[in-house]
Amino acid sequence: MEPSRFARQHRQDLEAPRVDATVFRQGWRIVTRLDGLLADGAIDLLAWSAAVTFRQTWELAMTLPQRGPPLMVQRGAGTPGGAALTRLDAVGRLRRLADALGPFHCRLLQAHVVQDLSWSEMARQHHVDRMTVRRWTIQALDRLAGWPG
């Protein structure tokens, strides 16, 4: 089954399902700009993995459940109210990261890893060349990979 023409209209960077000896991916996958940095060799697997963890932590901390029981009775971490505690842990982790890396690098990580903004859009936001913002982002990803928290 193919993505709709509307999906392709907005995302040109889709990978087809792949099942072979090395990959078991049954659905279409969006190739992010973060994946592009890894493929280009601009970052290593450790930085990519740290960025994926950052995105998961950010999404856990910043998004609210759309459906289901209220937050305090959702299942999470195996106890009543565990979902709220898990979310608070994620918020705390992001705060510690912001203290360690600084707000500028955290904004770059959010724009690149979470929002998947283009280099041009990020450059416009910071009033610099797109290659400059790319270098800054790679530096932020390297710092993230070295963060012990």
PyMOL commands that set and color helices and strands:
alter all, ss='L'
color gray80, all
select helices_A, chain A and resi 5-10+33-40+45-62+71-73+82-101+103-114+119-126+130-146
alter helices_A, ss='H'
color red, helices_A
select strands_A, chain A and resi 14-15+18-19+24-25+29-30
alter strands_A, ss='S'
color yellow, strands_A
deselect
rebuild
show_as cartoon
